[in-house]
Amino acid sequence: MRFRDRTDAGRRLAQRLVPYRLPRPVVLALPRGGVPVAVEVAHALHAPLDVFVARKVGAPENPEYGIGAVAEGDGVVANVAVLRRLGLSSEEWVRLVSAERAELARRVDRYRGARPLPEVRGRDVVLVDDGLATGVTAEAALVALRTLEPSRLVLAVPTCAGETANRLAAVADDVVCAVAPDPFYAVGQSYERFDQVTDEEVTALLQHARSTPGMMAP
């Protein structure tokens, strides 16, 4: 199964989530790619929508190679085996994390400004992304969200690597993945159209959600 685009993926993912009958859901999207998916999920669940920002921590010589991730609050995860293989010291790790936290703060300000995160304590939180490869940013977000004491923490994605979904099932209460290609090469393999989502698109989608009845955070 392939999705036409992230909107189509969100609608199909929502079909998997509606039967859960979550009593007080709040949908949080991992920007940027998770936002158009989450819009459709929030609409189907009649739930408020906002972003929860996480950032991959890249290797010093290869920033695209994720060795960990950080998220809002105190969310941080590290691939210890990779850190050891690369010979990174604890000081180097702290420096890399600090740099990504600075960019994370910029993005939180860009997407949410002074608006507080919706109240999640005691609620059913659905964390949405457009897909999971290593899942390291989603893991950092789950770790951070767990400290906010939701009653249930659901990770929902249209496509994922099976081993990643299995690993994150130990962090989330539920992992909902619409399709898990085997072999899994990249998130984009499940999409016909997988263009990069811009900051401007994220902002526009969130503004629209805040003006839509049923999707405004209480």
GROMACS elastic network, one bead per residue, 0.5 to 0.9 nm:
[ bonds ]
;  ai    aj funct       b0    kb
    1   179     6  0.70657   500
    1   181     6  0.86516   500
    1   190     6  0.70528   500
    1   191     6  0.89391   500
    2     5     6  0.87801   500
    2     9     6  0.85210   500
    2   179     6  0.86135   500
    2   189     6  0.78211   500
    2   191     6  0.53380   500
    2   192     6  0.66637   500
    3     6     6  0.72244   500
    3     7     6  0.85759   500
    3     8     6  0.59277   500
    3     9     6  0.54219   500
    3    12     6  0.85662   500
    3   158     6  0.85307   500
    3   190     6  0.61160   500
    3   192     6  0.61270   500
    3   193     6  0.79293   500
    4     7     6  0.78748   500
    4     8     6  0.58216   500
    4     9     6  0.72841   500
    4   190     6  0.87541   500
    4   191     6  0.58141   500
    4   193     6  0.59575   500
    4   194     6  0.85996   500
    5     8     6  0.54016   500
    5     9     6  0.62311   500
    5    10     6  0.87250   500
    5    37     6  0.89925   500
    5   191     6  0.58637   500
    5   192     6  0.62931   500
    5   193     6  0.50281   500
    5   194     6  0.62828   500
    5   195     6  0.85624   500
    6    10     6  0.60208   500
    6    11     6  0.86506   500
    6    33     6  0.78883   500
    6    34     6  0.81450   500
    6    35     6  0.87748   500
    6    36     6  0.59539   500
    6    37     6  0.52783   500
    6   130     6  0.68830   500
    6   158     6  0.86386   500
    6   191     6  0.77682   500
    6   193     6  0.79615   500
    6   194     6  0.74140   500
    7    10     6  0.50797   500
    7    11     6  0.63946   500
    7    12     6  0.87850   500
    7    36     6  0.58576   500
    7    37     6  0.55382   500
    7    38     6  0.86478   500
    7    39     6  0.80315   500
    7    40     6  0.66740   500
    8    11     6  0.52265   500
    8    12     6  0.63518   500
    8    13     6  0.85727   500
    8    37     6  0.79010   500
    8    40     6  0.84354   500
    9    12     6  0.52410   500
    9    13     6  0.60081   500
    9    14     6  0.84907   500
    9    37     6  0.63271   500
    9    40     6  0.85760   500
    9   130     6  0.79056   500
    9   157     6  0.86059   500
    9   158     6  0.57613   500
    9   159     6  0.86914   500
    9   178     6  0.85672   500
    9   191     6  0.83060   500
   10    13     6  0.50174   500
   10    14     6  0.60017   500
   10    15     6  0.87261   500
   10    36     6  0.72251   500
   10    38     6  0.62514   500
   10    39     6  0.73125   500
   10    40     6  0.50344   500
   10    41     6  0.58081   500
   10   130     6  0.82349   500
   10   157     6  0.83350   500
   10   158     6  0.70060   500
   11    14     6  0.50746   500
   11    15     6  0.65647   500
   11    37     6  0.75919   500
   11    40     6  0.54569   500
   11    41     6  0.65676   500
   11    44     6  0.79197   500
   12    15     6  0.52228   500
   12    16     6  0.69999   500
   12    40     6  0.88587   500
   12    41     6  0.87977   500
   12   158     6  0.76117   500
   12   178     6  0.74626   500
   13    16     6  0.52911   500
   13    17     6  0.66433   500
   13    37     6  0.82192   500
   13    40     6  0.84826   500
   13    41     6  0.70157   500
   13   156     6  0.74676   500
   13   157     6  0.69347   500
   13   158     6  0.56384   500
   13   176     6  0.81242   500
   13   177     6  0.75389   500
   13   178     6  0.59271   500
   14    18     6  0.61095   500
   14    38     6  0.87742   500
   14    40     6  0.68690   500
   14    42     6  0.81533   500
   14    43     6  0.86994   500
   14    44     6  0.62039   500
   14    45     6  0.76163   500
   14   156     6  0.89362   500
   15    18     6  0.56147   500
   15    19     6  0.75595   500
   15    41     6  0.84796   500
   15    44     6  0.80958   500
   16    19     6  0.66150   500
   16    20     6  0.79707   500
   16   176     6  0.73958   500
   16   177     6  0.83956   500
   16   178     6  0.72074   500
   17    20     6  0.55277   500
   17    21     6  0.77150   500
   17    22     6  0.85135   500
   17    41     6  0.79322   500
   17    44     6  0.87004   500
   17    45     6  0.79439   500
   17   156     6  0.81524   500
   17   176     6  0.76358   500
   18    21     6  0.58181   500
   18    22     6  0.78381   500
   18    41     6  0.88059   500
   18    44     6  0.71494   500
   18    45     6  0.64286   500
   19    22     6  0.83478   500
   20    23     6  0.89744   500
   21    45     6  0.84132   500
   22    25     6  0.57505   500
   22    45     6  0.81130   500
   22   123     6  0.89425   500
   22   124     6  0.64308   500
   22   152     6  0.89557   500
   23   123     6  0.81103   500
   23   124     6  0.72886   500
   24    47     6  0.77418   500
   24   122     6  0.86022   500
   24   123     6  0.54961   500
   24   124     6  0.57009   500
   24   125     6  0.84324   500
   25    42     6  0.86021   500
   25    45     6  0.73166   500
   25    46     6  0.81367   500
   25    47     6  0.56435   500
   25    48     6  0.75911   500
   25   120     6  0.87883   500
   25   123     6  0.60821   500
   25   125     6  0.57382   500
   25   126     6  0.69447   500
   26    42     6  0.76449   500
   26    45     6  0.87217   500
   26    46     6  0.89041   500
   26    47     6  0.53129   500
   26    48     6  0.52600   500
   26    49     6  0.63491   500
   26    50     6  0.82801   500
   26   118     6  0.78457   500
   26   119     6  0.85356   500
   26   120     6  0.71729   500
   26   123     6  0.70531   500
   26   124     6  0.62280   500
   26   125     6  0.50843   500
   26   126     6  0.62182   500
   26   127     6  0.86345   500
   26   215     6  0.89029   500
   26   217     6  0.81136   500
   27    38     6  0.68840   500
   27    39     6  0.85525   500
   27    41     6  0.75341   500
   27    42     6  0.58466   500
   27    45     6  0.86758   500
   27    47     6  0.63631   500
   27    48     6  0.60895   500
   27    50     6  0.65867   500
   27    51     6  0.81970   500
   27   124     6  0.85118   500
   27   125     6  0.59749   500
   27   127     6  0.60807   500
   27   128     6  0.72232   500
   28    34     6  0.88442   500
   28    35     6  0.83811   500
   28    38     6  0.72331   500
   28    42     6  0.87683   500
   28    48     6  0.84217   500
   28    49     6  0.58168   500
   28    50     6  0.50574   500
   28    52     6  0.56947   500
   28   125     6  0.71555   500
   28   126     6  0.61115   500
   28   128     6  0.61774   500
   28   129     6  0.89468   500
   29    32     6  0.80671   500
   29    33     6  0.84036   500
   29    34     6  0.51837   500
   29    35     6  0.51676   500
   29    36     6  0.85466   500
   29    37     6  0.80231   500
   29    38     6  0.57003   500
   29    39     6  0.84220   500
   29    49     6  0.75480   500
   29    50     6  0.62978   500
   29    52     6  0.58003   500
   29    53     6  0.79403   500
   29   126     6  0.83166   500
   29   127     6  0.58184   500
   29   129     6  0.60951   500
   30    33     6  0.69892   500
   30    35     6  0.65178   500
   30    38     6  0.86519   500
   30    51     6  0.59481   500
   30    52     6  0.55124   500
   30    53     6  0.57548   500
   30    54     6  0.67736   500
   30   127     6  0.72751   500
   30   128     6  0.61538   500
   30   129     6  0.53650   500
   30   130     6  0.83149   500
   30   137     6  0.84762   500
   30   138     6  0.76279   500
   30   141     6  0.83299   500
   31    34     6  0.53080   500
   31    35     6  0.56781   500
   31    51     6  0.65228   500
   31    52     6  0.73209   500
   31    53     6  0.63325   500
   31    54     6  0.78540   500
   31   107     6  0.89687   500
   31   111     6  0.88680   500
   31   129     6  0.76510   500
   31   197     6  0.85630   500
   31   199     6  0.86416   500
   31   202     6  0.73601   500
   32    35     6  0.58742   500
   32    36     6  0.83192   500
   32    51     6  0.88997   500
   32    53     6  0.88416   500
   32   129     6  0.85465   500
   32   130     6  0.89287   500
   32   196     6  0.82602   500
   32   197     6  0.58240   500
   32   198     6  0.69744   500
   32   199     6  0.71107   500
   32   201     6  0.86507   500
   32   202     6  0.64552   500
   33    36     6  0.67203   500
   33    37     6  0.74909   500
   33   129     6  0.65450   500
   33   130     6  0.55843   500
   33   131     6  0.85780   500
   33   196     6  0.72854   500
   33   197     6  0.57438   500
   33   198     6  0.86422   500
   33   202     6  0.85496   500
   34    37     6  0.53375   500
   34    38     6  0.59988   500
   34    39     6  0.87198   500
   34    51     6  0.87506   500
   34   127     6  0.89697   500
   34   128     6  0.57555   500
   34   131     6  0.79403   500
   34   157     6  0.84124   500
   35    38     6  0.50091   500
   35    39     6  0.61908   500
   35    50     6  0.84222   500
   35    51     6  0.73612   500
   35   128     6  0.77059   500
   35   129     6  0.72958   500
   35   130     6  0.80247   500
   35   197     6  0.86896   500
   35   201     6  0.89491   500
   35   202     6  0.64232   500
   35   205     6  0.74730   500
   35   206     6  0.80923   500
   36    39     6  0.52342   500
   36    40     6  0.70196   500
   36   130     6  0.83377   500
   36   197     6  0.85756   500
   36   201     6  0.87054   500
   36   202     6  0.77205   500
   36   205     6  0.71869   500
   37    40     6  0.57338   500
   37    41     6  0.66766   500
   37    42     6  0.89654   500
   37   128     6  0.72137   500
   37   129     6  0.70250   500
   37   130     6  0.62574   500
   37   157     6  0.83739   500
   37   158     6  0.82801   500
   38    42     6  0.59409   500
   38    43     6  0.83901   500
   38    49     6  0.75078   500
   38    50     6  0.87927   500
   38   127     6  0.83404   500
   38   128     6  0.57455   500
   38   129     6  0.73607   500
   38   130     6  0.84624   500
   39    42     6  0.52816   500
   39    43     6  0.61859   500
   39    44     6  0.87353   500
   39    49     6  0.71171   500
   39   205     6  0.74782   500
   39   206     6  0.82668   500
   39   209     6  0.72569   500
   39   215     6  0.89061   500
   40    43     6  0.51322   500
   40    44     6  0.62578   500
   40    45     6  0.86687   500
   41    44     6  0.52373   500
   41    45     6  0.61840   500
   41    46     6  0.84344   500
   41    47     6  0.82499   500
   41   126     6  0.89717   500
   41   128     6  0.83824   500
   42    45     6  0.51173   500
   42    46     6  0.57458   500
   42    48     6  0.63839   500
   42    49     6  0.60486   500
   42   209     6  0.87957   500
   42   214     6  0.86662   500
   42   215     6  0.66530   500
   43    46     6  0.50921   500
   43    47     6  0.65470   500
   43    48     6  0.83969   500
   43    49     6  0.87226   500
   43   209     6  0.86418   500
   43   212     6  0.89160   500
   43   214     6  0.76528   500
   43   215     6  0.67534   500
   44    47     6  0.77793   500
   45    48     6  0.87899   500
   45   214     6  0.89265   500
   46   213     6  0.84821   500
   46   214     6  0.51635   500
   46   215     6  0.61713   500
   47   214     6  0.59827   500
   47   215     6  0.51375   500
   47   216     6  0.77023   500
   47   217     6  0.80177   500
   48   118     6  0.81189   500
   48   209     6  0.79242   500
   48   210     6  0.80229   500
   48   214     6  0.64867   500
   48   218     6  0.75940   500
   49   118     6  0.84107   500
   49   206     6  0.75615   500
   49   209     6  0.67566   500
   49   210     6  0.77201   500
   49   215     6  0.58322   500
   49   216     6  0.68306   500
   49   217     6  0.67016   500
   50   111     6  0.88617   500
   50   112     6  0.80743   500
   50   117     6  0.74531   500
   50   118     6  0.74060   500
   50   206     6  0.68499   500
   50   209     6  0.84421   500
   50   210     6  0.87131   500
   50   216     6  0.88950   500
   50   217     6  0.78763   500
   51   108     6  0.83135   500
   51   111     6  0.74218   500
   51   112     6  0.76511   500
   51   117     6  0.81400   500
   51   206     6  0.83289   500
   52    71     6  0.77684   500
   52    72     6  0.69197   500
   52   108     6  0.80339   500
   52   117     6  0.80618   500
   52   127     6  0.81347   500
   52   141     6  0.72729   500
   52   145     6  0.89087   500
   53    70     6  0.86890   500
   53    71     6  0.58359   500
   53    72     6  0.58859   500
   53   104     6  0.66899   500
   53   105     6  0.86420   500
   53   107     6  0.73027   500
   53   108     6  0.64311   500
   53   137     6  0.89535   500
   53   141     6  0.74506   500
   54    69     6  0.69967   500
   54    70     6  0.55577   500
   54    72     6  0.63899   500
   54    75     6  0.82794   500
   54   101     6  0.89531   500
   54   104     6  0.67534   500
   54   137     6  0.56469   500
   54   138     6  0.73423   500
   54   140     6  0.68876   500
   54   141     6  0.60112   500
   55    68     6  0.87400   500
   55    69     6  0.54802   500
   55    70     6  0.53167   500
   55    71     6  0.62178   500
   55   100     6  0.65265   500
   55   101     6  0.77756   500
   55   103     6  0.80984   500
   55   104     6  0.63701   500
   55   136     6  0.89420   500
   55   137     6  0.59688   500
   55   140     6  0.84643   500
   56    63     6  0.88734   500
   56    64     6  0.85542   500
   56    65     6  0.88157   500
   56    66     6  0.59417   500
   56    67     6  0.76622   500
   56    68     6  0.60578   500
   56    70     6  0.65326   500
   56    71     6  0.88187   500
   56   100     6  0.75747   500
   56   136     6  0.70894   500
   56   137     6  0.56793   500
   56   140     6  0.89983   500
   57    63     6  0.74117   500
   57    64     6  0.85708   500
   57    65     6  0.81639   500
   57    66     6  0.55581   500
   57    67     6  0.58200   500
   57    70     6  0.70917   500
   57    78     6  0.85021   500
   57    96     6  0.67013   500
   57    97     6  0.65457   500
   57    99     6  0.87821   500
   57   100     6  0.64827   500
   57   137     6  0.87479   500
   58    61     6  0.83577   500
   58    62     6  0.65035   500
   58    64     6  0.56672   500
   58    65     6  0.52120   500
   58    67     6  0.56101   500
   58    68     6  0.70959   500
   58    69     6  0.82329   500
   58    96     6  0.77792   500
   58   100     6  0.89614   500
   59    62     6  0.50242   500
   59    63     6  0.50222   500
   59    64     6  0.73050   500
   59    65     6  0.56864   500
   59    66     6  0.62951   500
   59    67     6  0.60210   500
   59    68     6  0.88096   500
   59    83     6  0.87557   500
   59    86     6  0.84466   500
   59    96     6  0.83255   500
   60    63     6  0.60919   500
   60    65     6  0.89537   500
   60    92     6  0.87899   500
   60    96     6  0.78091   500
   61    65     6  0.88332   500
   62    65     6  0.55783   500
   62    66     6  0.85030   500
   63    66     6  0.70156   500
   66    69     6  0.75234   500
   66    79     6  0.85044   500
   66   134     6  0.84722   500
   66   136     6  0.76997   500
   67    77     6  0.87209   500
   67    78     6  0.60876   500
   67    79     6  0.53774   500
   67    80     6  0.81091   500
   67    82     6  0.64181   500
   67    83     6  0.68751   500
   67   136     6  0.82905   500
   68    76     6  0.74220   500
   68    77     6  0.53218   500
   68    79     6  0.55553   500
   68    80     6  0.85715   500
   68    83     6  0.89853   500
   68    97     6  0.86491   500
   68   136     6  0.62038   500
   68   137     6  0.76018   500
   68   140     6  0.82837   500
   69    75     6  0.80474   500
   69    76     6  0.56561   500
   69    77     6  0.54340   500
   69    78     6  0.65793   500
   69    79     6  0.89902   500
   69    97     6  0.78015   500
   69   100     6  0.83578   500
   69   136     6  0.59712   500
   69   137     6  0.52644   500
   69   138     6  0.85469   500
   69   139     6  0.80075   500
   69   140     6  0.58633   500
   69   141     6  0.86771   500
   70    73     6  0.87858   500
   70    74     6  0.77800   500
   70    75     6  0.54252   500
   70    77     6  0.65859   500
   70    78     6  0.88585   500
   70    97     6  0.70423   500
   70   100     6  0.72576   500
   70   101     6  0.68929   500
   70   104     6  0.81156   500
   70   136     6  0.88789   500
   70   137     6  0.69179   500
   70   140     6  0.56217   500
   70   141     6  0.74740   500
   70   144     6  0.88695   500
   71    74     6  0.67794   500
   71    76     6  0.62462   500
   71    77     6  0.89932   500
   71   101     6  0.78848   500
   71   104     6  0.74517   500
   71   137     6  0.74170   500
   71   138     6  0.86938   500
   71   139     6  0.89918   500
   71   140     6  0.55533   500
   71   141     6  0.52195   500
   71   142     6  0.86917   500
   71   143     6  0.84300   500
   71   144     6  0.65569   500
   72    75     6  0.61472   500
   72    76     6  0.89185   500
   72   101     6  0.84078   500
   72   104     6  0.74855   500
   72   105     6  0.80823   500
   72   108     6  0.82530   500
   72   140     6  0.87108   500
   72   141     6  0.72098   500
   72   144     6  0.67272   500
   72   145     6  0.85649   500
   73    76     6  0.89513   500
   73   141     6  0.89925   500
   73   144     6  0.60423   500
   73   145     6  0.83198   500
   73   147     6  0.88628   500
   74   140     6  0.87801   500
   74   143     6  0.81500   500
   74   144     6  0.57244   500
   74   147     6  0.85196   500
   75   139     6  0.85367   500
   75   140     6  0.50012   500
   75   141     6  0.60407   500
   75   142     6  0.77236   500
   75   143     6  0.54762   500
   75   145     6  0.78541   500
   75   147     6  0.88740   500
   76    97     6  0.84058   500
   76   137     6  0.88427   500
   76   139     6  0.84224   500
   76   140     6  0.51408   500
   76   141     6  0.80473   500
   76   143     6  0.73928   500
   76   144     6  0.76302   500
   77    80     6  0.89251   500
   77   136     6  0.73231   500
   77   137     6  0.83431   500
   77   139     6  0.72160   500
   77   140     6  0.55214   500
   77   143     6  0.81645   500
   78    81     6  0.87227   500
   78    82     6  0.84736   500
   78    83     6  0.77638   500
   78    93     6  0.89804   500
   78   136     6  0.82841   500
   78   140     6  0.89278   500
   79    82     6  0.54378   500
   79    83     6  0.62897   500
   79    84     6  0.87924   500
   79   136     6  0.86180   500
   80    83     6  0.50131   500
   80    84     6  0.61957   500
   80    85     6  0.85590   500
   81    84     6  0.52588   500
   81    85     6  0.61915   500
   81    86     6  0.87001   500
   82    86     6  0.60641   500
   82    87     6  0.84045   500
   82    88     6  0.88487   500
   83    86     6  0.52114   500
   83    87     6  0.60731   500
   83    88     6  0.54546   500
   83    89     6  0.80420   500
   83    93     6  0.82780   500
   84    88     6  0.63704   500
   84    89     6  0.84181   500
   85    88     6  0.79489   500
   88    91     6  0.80767   500
   88    92     6  0.60701   500
   88    93     6  0.66683   500
   89    92     6  0.52086   500
   89    93     6  0.63630   500
   89    94     6  0.87429   500
   90    93     6  0.50372   500
   90    94     6  0.61948   500
   90    95     6  0.86455   500
   91    94     6  0.51612   500
   91    95     6  0.62690   500
   91    96     6  0.87599   500
   92    95     6  0.50629   500
   92    96     6  0.62667   500
   92    97     6  0.86491   500
   93    96     6  0.51667   500
   93    97     6  0.61609   500
   93    98     6  0.85797   500
   94    97     6  0.50899   500
   94    98     6  0.60664   500
   94    99     6  0.86495   500
   95    98     6  0.51498   500
   95    99     6  0.63140   500
   95   100     6  0.88230   500
   96    99     6  0.52324   500
   96   100     6  0.64305   500
   96   101     6  0.87037   500
   97   100     6  0.52248   500
   97   101     6  0.61128   500
   97   102     6  0.87298   500
   98   101     6  0.50441   500
   98   102     6  0.63620   500
   98   103     6  0.89187   500
   99   102     6  0.53026   500
   99   103     6  0.67203   500
   99   104     6  0.87690   500
  100   103     6  0.51051   500
  100   104     6  0.60099   500
  100   105     6  0.86057   500
  101   105     6  0.60851   500
  101   106     6  0.85873   500
  102   105     6  0.52312   500
  102   106     6  0.64645   500
  102   107     6  0.88986   500
  103   106     6  0.50429   500
  103   107     6  0.63551   500
  103   108     6  0.87298   500
  104   107     6  0.51690   500
  104   108     6  0.62205   500
  104   109     6  0.86609   500
  105   108     6  0.51048   500
  105   109     6  0.62301   500
  105   110     6  0.85663   500
  106   109     6  0.52052   500
  106   110     6  0.61494   500
  106   111     6  0.87465   500
  107   111     6  0.60228   500
  107   112     6  0.81882   500
  107   113     6  0.89513   500
  107   199     6  0.88022   500
  108   111     6  0.53210   500
  108   112     6  0.56124   500
  108   113     6  0.66436   500
  109   112     6  0.54431   500
  109   114     6  0.71025   500
  109   115     6  0.89362   500
  110   113     6  0.58528   500
  110   199     6  0.80633   500
  110   203     6  0.80013   500
  111   199     6  0.78981   500
  111   202     6  0.73313   500
  111   203     6  0.59879   500
  111   206     6  0.79940   500
  112   115     6  0.54988   500
  112   116     6  0.74530   500
  112   117     6  0.80453   500
  112   203     6  0.85792   500
  112   206     6  0.88159   500
  113   116     6  0.81462   500
  115   118     6  0.87142   500
  116   119     6  0.84703   500
  117   120     6  0.82775   500
  117   217     6  0.88353   500
  118   217     6  0.59690   500
  118   218     6  0.71982   500
  119   122     6  0.85828   500
  119   123     6  0.79408   500
  119   148     6  0.88043   500
  119   217     6  0.83429   500
  119   218     6  0.79958   500
  120   123     6  0.52042   500
  120   124     6  0.73943   500
  120   125     6  0.66915   500
  120   145     6  0.83596   500
  120   148     6  0.66678   500
  120   149     6  0.71761   500
  120   150     6  0.54873   500
  120   151     6  0.83334   500
  121   124     6  0.85406   500
  121   148     6  0.57750   500
  121   151     6  0.68798   500
  122   148     6  0.88024   500
  122   149     6  0.63496   500
  122   152     6  0.78210   500
  123   149     6  0.83199   500
  123   150     6  0.50740   500
  123   151     6  0.51271   500
  123   152     6  0.67017   500
  123   153     6  0.86367   500
  124   150     6  0.60799   500
  124   151     6  0.55990   500
  124   153     6  0.61304   500
  124   154     6  0.75206   500
  125   145     6  0.85346   500
  125   150     6  0.64154   500
  125   151     6  0.77955   500
  125   152     6  0.61197   500
  125   153     6  0.50140   500
  125   154     6  0.60392   500
  125   155     6  0.83847   500
  126   152     6  0.83453   500
  126   153     6  0.62107   500
  126   155     6  0.58379   500
  126   156     6  0.66013   500
  127   138     6  0.81593   500
  127   141     6  0.83261   500
  127   142     6  0.78982   500
  127   153     6  0.75315   500
  127   154     6  0.60890   500
  127   156     6  0.60257   500
  127   157     6  0.84219   500
  128   131     6  0.85243   500
  128   138     6  0.86510   500
  128   154     6  0.85453   500
  128   155     6  0.61556   500
  128   157     6  0.57808   500
  128   158     6  0.88337   500
  129   132     6  0.74686   500
  129   138     6  0.77478   500
  129   155     6  0.82272   500
  129   156     6  0.68769   500
  129   157     6  0.53674   500
  129   158     6  0.78359   500
  130   156     6  0.87444   500
  130   157     6  0.56879   500
  130   158     6  0.61047   500
  130   159     6  0.71574   500
  130   160     6  0.89582   500
  130   187     6  0.77142   500
  131   135     6  0.82621   500
  131   156     6  0.86633   500
  131   157     6  0.52184   500
  131   158     6  0.58265   500
  131   160     6  0.54058   500
  131   161     6  0.85296   500
  131   177     6  0.84455   500
  131   186     6  0.87824   500
  131   187     6  0.54821   500
  131   188     6  0.83267   500
  131   190     6  0.89310   500
  132   136     6  0.84996   500
  132   138     6  0.79293   500
  132   157     6  0.71372   500
  132   158     6  0.86217   500
  132   159     6  0.64805   500
  132   161     6  0.62257   500
  132   164     6  0.71191   500
  132   165     6  0.77662   500
  132   186     6  0.83975   500
  132   187     6  0.65083   500
  133   136     6  0.83382   500
  133   159     6  0.87271   500
  133   160     6  0.60755   500
  133   161     6  0.56026   500
  133   164     6  0.68971   500
  133   184     6  0.80135   500
  133   185     6  0.80334   500
  133   186     6  0.62970   500
  133   187     6  0.63026   500
  134   137     6  0.83244   500
  134   138     6  0.89707   500
  134   160     6  0.88261   500
  134   161     6  0.75940   500
  134   163     6  0.88201   500
  134   164     6  0.60259   500
  135   138     6  0.52735   500
  135   139     6  0.61066   500
  135   140     6  0.88156   500
  135   160     6  0.84978   500
  135   161     6  0.86604   500
  135   164     6  0.62188   500
  135   165     6  0.80276   500
  135   168     6  0.77983   500
  136   139     6  0.50115   500
  136   140     6  0.63648   500
  136   141     6  0.87359   500
  136   164     6  0.89606   500
  137   140     6  0.51921   500
  137   141     6  0.63107   500
  137   142     6  0.86700   500
  138   141     6  0.50504   500
  138   142     6  0.61239   500
  138   143     6  0.86271   500
  138   155     6  0.81307   500
  138   168     6  0.84697   500
  139   142     6  0.50524   500
  139   143     6  0.61819   500
  139   144     6  0.86421   500
  139   168     6  0.66835   500
  139   171     6  0.73118   500
  139   172     6  0.86750   500
  140   143     6  0.51316   500
  140   144     6  0.62796   500
  140   145     6  0.86432   500
  141   144     6  0.51215   500
  141   145     6  0.60452   500
  141   146     6  0.85320   500
  142   145     6  0.50547   500
  142   146     6  0.60207   500
  142   147     6  0.88603   500
  142   153     6  0.77717   500
  142   154     6  0.89350   500
  142   155     6  0.80542   500
  142   168     6  0.87361   500
  142   171     6  0.67072   500
  142   172     6  0.66686   500
  143   146     6  0.53373   500
  143   147     6  0.69704   500
  143   171     6  0.71499   500
  143   172     6  0.86664   500
  144   147     6  0.56091   500
  144   148     6  0.72602   500
  145   148     6  0.52555   500
  145   149     6  0.72378   500
  145   150     6  0.74528   500
  145   153     6  0.80192   500
  146   149     6  0.55220   500
  146   150     6  0.66039   500
  146   153     6  0.74504   500
  146   171     6  0.85476   500
  146   172     6  0.84136   500
  147   150     6  0.81710   500
  149   152     6  0.84554   500
  150   153     6  0.63698   500
  152   172     6  0.82063   500
  152   173     6  0.62401   500
  152   174     6  0.82214   500
  153   171     6  0.87321   500
  153   172     6  0.54652   500
  153   173     6  0.52559   500
  153   174     6  0.67340   500
  153   175     6  0.88627   500
  154   172     6  0.58657   500
  154   173     6  0.58103   500
  154   175     6  0.58895   500
  154   176     6  0.73834   500
  155   168     6  0.84225   500
  155   169     6  0.85885   500
  155   172     6  0.63826   500
  155   173     6  0.80211   500
  155   174     6  0.62536   500
  155   176     6  0.61596   500
  155   177     6  0.83327   500
  156   174     6  0.82478   500
  156   175     6  0.59113   500
  156   177     6  0.59799   500
  156   178     6  0.84064   500
  157   160     6  0.69562   500
  157   175     6  0.80986   500
  157   176     6  0.63250   500
  157   177     6  0.50369   500
  157   178     6  0.67984   500
  157   179     6  0.86746   500
  158   176     6  0.80668   500
  158   177     6  0.53981   500
  158   179     6  0.62532   500
  158   180     6  0.85484   500
  158   190     6  0.84963   500
  159   177     6  0.56887   500
  159   178     6  0.58360   500
  159   180     6  0.55656   500
  159   181     6  0.76130   500
  159   187     6  0.66272   500
  159   190     6  0.67491   500
  160   163     6  0.85715   500
  160   164     6  0.70977   500
  160   165     6  0.66080   500
  160   177     6  0.63743   500
  160   178     6  0.81563   500
  160   179     6  0.67106   500
  160   180     6  0.50587   500
  160   181     6  0.73234   500
  160   184     6  0.77097   500
  160   186     6  0.86328   500
  160   187     6  0.69614   500
  161   164     6  0.53097   500
  161   165     6  0.63602   500
  161   166     6  0.87811   500
  161   179     6  0.89034   500
  161   180     6  0.57059   500
  161   181     6  0.69086   500
  161   182     6  0.77684   500
  161   183     6  0.82020   500
  161   184     6  0.56391   500
  161   185     6  0.82763   500
  161   186     6  0.84038   500
  161   187     6  0.84264   500
  162   165     6  0.51796   500
  162   166     6  0.62603   500
  162   167     6  0.87118   500
  162   180     6  0.58166   500
  162   181     6  0.78248   500
  162   182     6  0.78524   500
  162   184     6  0.80099   500
  163   166     6  0.50474   500
  163   167     6  0.62110   500
  163   168     6  0.87295   500
  164   167     6  0.50706   500
  164   168     6  0.62127   500
  164   169     6  0.85611   500
  165   168     6  0.52302   500
  165   169     6  0.61175   500
  165   175     6  0.66193   500
  165   176     6  0.84478   500
  165   177     6  0.77757   500
  165   180     6  0.88867   500
  166   169     6  0.51969   500
  166   170     6  0.74023   500
  166   175     6  0.82873   500
  167   170     6  0.59417   500
  167   171     6  0.76901   500
  168   171     6  0.50786   500
  168   172     6  0.61788   500
  168   174     6  0.88401   500
  168   175     6  0.73216   500
  169   172     6  0.52550   500
  169   173     6  0.66604   500
  169   174     6  0.62600   500
  169   175     6  0.58356   500
  170   173     6  0.74899   500
  170   174     6  0.88305   500
  171   174     6  0.86765   500
  172   175     6  0.65517   500
  177   180     6  0.69372   500
  179   190     6  0.81918   500
  180   183     6  0.85625   500
  180   184     6  0.73223   500
  180   190     6  0.89608   500
  181   184     6  0.51199   500
  181   185     6  0.82823   500
  181   189     6  0.85925   500
  181   190     6  0.78376   500
  182   185     6  0.84205   500
  184   187     6  0.79934   500
  184   189     6  0.81693   500
  185   188     6  0.84746   500
  185   189     6  0.70399   500
  186   189     6  0.56699   500
  186   190     6  0.80702   500
  187   190     6  0.61552   500
  187   191     6  0.77194   500
  187   194     6  0.89035   500
  188   191     6  0.53123   500
  188   192     6  0.79053   500
  188   193     6  0.80301   500
  188   194     6  0.59724   500
  189   192     6  0.77337   500
  189   194     6  0.88024   500
  190   194     6  0.88900   500
  191   194     6  0.58512   500
  194   197     6  0.87085   500
  197   200     6  0.83409   500
  197   201     6  0.64517   500
  197   202     6  0.72378   500
  198   201     6  0.52114   500
  198   202     6  0.64204   500
  198   203     6  0.87602   500
  199   202     6  0.50897   500
  199   203     6  0.62124   500
  199   204     6  0.86412   500
  200   203     6  0.51553   500
  200   204     6  0.61753   500
  200   205     6  0.86382   500
  201   204     6  0.51017   500
  201   205     6  0.61087   500
  201   206     6  0.85877   500
  202   205     6  0.52277   500
  202   206     6  0.62162   500
  202   207     6  0.86241   500
  203   206     6  0.52322   500
  203   207     6  0.61470   500
  203   208     6  0.86321   500
  204   207     6  0.51346   500
  204   208     6  0.61976   500
  204   209     6  0.86370   500
  205   208     6  0.51445   500
  205   209     6  0.61957   500
  205   210     6  0.87278   500
  206   210     6  0.62013   500
  206   211     6  0.87772   500
  207   210     6  0.51927   500
  207   211     6  0.65501   500
  207   212     6  0.89178   500
  208   211     6  0.52875   500
  208   212     6  0.63909   500
  209   212     6  0.51256   500
  209   213     6  0.82209   500
  209   214     6  0.88176   500
  209   215     6  0.56962   500
  209   216     6  0.65769   500
  210   213     6  0.78896   500
  210   214     6  0.89132   500
  210   215     6  0.61940   500
  210   217     6  0.73295   500
  211   215     6  0.76530   500
  211   216     6  0.67066   500
  212   215     6  0.55799   500
  212   216     6  0.65081   500
  213   216     6  0.63420   500
  214   217     6  0.82714   500
